Amino acid sequence: MSISITGLILCIGTYPCILLMYVLLKNEAQSGKGIYYGVTIPKEYRKAPELQTVTEEYNRQMKRILWGMLILPLPSLFLPWESIVVAVWMIWIAISIFIFFVPFGMANAKLKEVKQEKKWDVEAVTDTEVEIKEAGMIRRVKWCHFLPPCVISVILALWVAVGDFGPRREPLFIMELTFAGISFLFWAVAVWQDRGKTQIISYDSDVNVNYNRAKKNLFKKLWVSCVWINVAYMIWMLFCVDEWGGFTKMFWWATVAYAVGTLIPVIWMGKKMVALDKHYEASRNKVTSVDNDENWIWGMMYYNPKDRRAMVNKRVGVGTTINMATKAGKATVLFLVLTLLSFPIISIWIIMLEFTPIQLMTDGNQIVANHLREECAISMPAIEEVELLSELPKMSRNSGTAMENLRKGSWSVREEGNCTVFLDPRNELFLRIETPSRRYYLSGVSDAETQEVYDAVVSWQKNVEKK
Amino acid sequence: MIIVLQDGSEIPVFKQIRNQIVMGISDGRLAPGEKLPTVRGLAEEIGINSMTVNKAYQLLKQEGYIVTDRRNGVRVREEIEQTSGLTAEAEQELARLVSEAKIRGMSRNDFVALVDAYFEKGRQGK
């Protein structure tokens, strides 16, 4: 019994996220601001036995879910079918995304009920409160912070597009263009966040202004760091593609460094935010209007049709959240639902990819390779050279599918560059076909099928030569 | 200064902004000559159309509470005209308040005491 490498990679990649989610939700359950499971509890009732009961039940459920979710996908690691392993993990991720919120929602509902029953009233805020000092003026993001890295990103992408990069151009251009887009995305998010409403924490306007200025400054620094890390990654990427267009090992190191590199400013900002909140703790004598419990579905999702802002500050923890009553909020929810729904569909597709064999045949004057709905047809008169190989050269995928029993799409082959590949790597015979415009590596469902097509091409070529 | 806009109120938003700024000037939360936010800035902050804020500012300017100029933006007027009286509209509002107080059984003394309290609040600042 062997362990699935794909499963192991997915396990290593997703388990920390689950643990992180558990810790975050445990922290968000009770805040120093007197908000328990999204319900504001007056000071005098914070030690009430009803609240303790809800907390105990919440902790119990969270632990059960954590252990359940950690154990659930482990048997799939021993399955021999890669697609089924991936499908199990995808469905597991989809479930993990929302299952941890269930105890929170239940605790929220229970506590709201208790609060109403016991009449633990707090003054409900239904008005919109606005700090008019420096309104619309607390802006930390300036174009000069983001323009240079964004311009460098564009220059890098354009350089790859027009420069002499040979077979490296295609994969490099796709990557550089994508990450140039990400640079602009960072800029857009920074501006969006910078325009957020002033958070009112005190009756003293100067405190509000200074607190918000400091907070926005931290966010600006975070996004500026991210955009420069992005540029560094783009530069590093130029050295990560070999002369045949394949990604070198350095690419994976660069990607790991990029992921870790972006995590560092995020952690730094989290720490700074906690320090900032602590610094202003003594001055905090006011709760904001978004703290009205009724505006928070399950205590977590902000829904307030009277508030036109798309982004509001989270009640507990660092960062902002979306107002789901706005168009942007509804679009985000729709996108999330569609993403979650796509998981089982993608899983079925992956299983079909693995369990549908490639078909290789001749059809008139054409060689046709078929797999699911994809087809690769080569006209026989266009064939300059055909070879029957017993061993595949080293190749890396540019785009397409890479499975234990399937290689499909555009692949970069050592010493040849980009080729179209349609084969089962477990076979022992493969066709290498060269046309004036492209090279192909093909195989059928069996070696016999590959041999048959090879024979057909050779005999067609002999017939043409005779004529 | 924090202004409070009532979401479900029948009073139009521009009027609520105007009232809140007048109250701010009266109780000293807004000092003479103090800079007010730009129309766009305040509209963004509240999450409403700029036209609404513009309408409130126009009204405040017309009533002599604020001054606007291109170089300095919007400011609370340094010296608000001392007419020693109320505008016709405010007087009508006061008449309404007195009527309401009478209907609800409030004594004249209590009403005057309440007015005094608000006068004091304005004089001392918040």
Interface residues (C-beta under 8 A of the other chain):
Chain A: T126 D127 T128 E129 V130 E131 I132 K133 E134 A135 G136 M137 R195 K197 T198 I200 Y203 S205 N208 K286 K306 D307 R308 R309
Chain B: M1 I2 I3 V4 L5 Q6 D7 G8 L36 P37 T38 R40 G41 L42 A43 E44 E45 I46 G47 I48
